[in-house]
Amino acid sequence: MWLFAVARGQTHQPFRGRVLVVVTCHADDFSMFAGGSIATLIDKGYTGYLIRVTDDEKSGGPDPQHNAAQNEREVLKVAQMLGLSAIYSLNFKNDELGRVPHDRLRDAVMQYLRKLKADTIYTFDPYAGYGEENPDHRACGLAAEDAARNADNPRYAPEQISSGIAPYAVTDGYYWARAPIDVNTVTDISAYLDRKMEAMTLHRAQFATSAVSYFRKHDQDVGRIYGLGAAEVSHHIWYRSSSATGGTEVTKRVVIERKPASPPGLTSFKDKTIVVISPHGMDYVQAVGGTIAKAAREGARVYLVRVTDDESHGGDVSPVEARTKMAEETHKAAEILGIRQVIDLDLKDGELAEVSEPELRARFAAIFRALAPDAIFTVDPWAPYDRDLDDARIGHAAEDAAWSASHLSFYPEIVLEPKTNFKLISNRYFWTSNGGEQVPNYHEDIVSTADTKFRALQAFHTEARRPQLKAPVNSESFYYYHAANPLDWFEDWLAQPQPSRTPSQPAELDLERDKTKRALVITPEATDWLVSAGATVRRMIQAGYSVSLVCVGDGDKSSISAAQFQRTAGSAGISTVVNLGFREGELSALPGLILRNRLTEAL
């Protein structure tokens, strides 16, 4: 812990007496994304503290010990310049938060929220979308939000209460991101821009001093979007009401002309190297097979990485036979499309939950360093309602590897030659499947290769989930993200006019009264279903449904006793209550396959 003496410059301080806790994943995140806003809030009366989650050992050169020490020295100066009163370091391993159970990280943050009596937090948006390539950022945001929402509940981390740290209610939070978020707060940092840039020049381990001019221009460009000299954007969220602060208003945008910094994908595939990362042998053929065939035809060197062994995709044949046949059919389809080589990682189909994201990222990074691709095609990790959880794991790991493979501080053990020019993979194309909902921003004309794609799909005879083959289509759609500069894409997205939100008319609940039906309600905590779906469940019971309830958590953090819960469920007409008994608030420590298998039994 480091303490600083802080001088306050403003006389008007509406937030005097309130405490702001900034939770940053890495040494530079908080100053880059919210430095001006943090300085503004502190000058308006907040007492500010910084929780630094990781050790930044991979931020800098190839020497992790030097990186950690240099970043520690530099973040002290930056925090002090922005007006923060103290720094608390959790010292988790940089870019390895995927190995840390969520509840362990949450409780570590919660300890300081309680100890410092935090009223407001400022951290990463845990729900940021395209462009948030670093999974540490999401893990940090999720843990900070969970800690803030539950810091007042003594049943969370009770050992902290036993040691004398009292529960404390955090009222609200601000979320920053370098990717699209639901912006509802714009902070005018015109008066703080010079101080923010001066602070950022101190991050010499993170980036060259010359890069600061890029960040200055970014803040000024965001300011122009809102008619300000310079600005930062965030999402302000209330965890509970408070009379200490007012409401949040959405700042209107100014209509501006702006040429996007991000190019619309590769203008030509000629002489390019492309790596396709597909969860299963047939996924990419369905989604982007025509584009891949077109790229190969134009002279691109295309490689396919099939991640899983496809043993669950073989219909009635045995898993061993399915693996063999699907491998043969995958190679046959790849040959039809013009792919040079198929790289089989052969991970167990449907069980990627047992493979940590850092491990998966390392496998992809080794391939990227060897092949130095100009573009990757992979499954969209942000598409909601994707039925296959392996898709999101693979997509996130692939994007993370597209960045980390270019840094020598990652995986020194796979640098087998004196090569230091590993490149960032800036062209990233994402497809969606398995019911995922995506709003594509890129379309490829595949008239010339539609028949080739159709023939490649016909190569799969074993695939149990193969859809009925239809006539060839003439275009393919996916989401394209250009990652040349870390904030260009977000800036372009902000500059675009946002569609008005007109909620669609909800469909009426379809209840067939003449048929006996059973429904299963699965709830993480005892009372969640009552708040969110209680009236709907009641209507189903009145319509003749037999409704059973599966409560995953054991209720040890709930204020309602087990007897009260049973009476409530019985009075609501629930026929059966099944308690799985997993420790509430700690499901992240439970292997995903165990939970899936228990729910499968219930279903």
Summary of the structure (lengths in Angstrom):
residues: 603
radius of gyration: 25.9
end to end distance: 49.7
largest distance: 76.0
contacts: 1953
relative contact order: 0.09
helix: 39%
strand: 18%
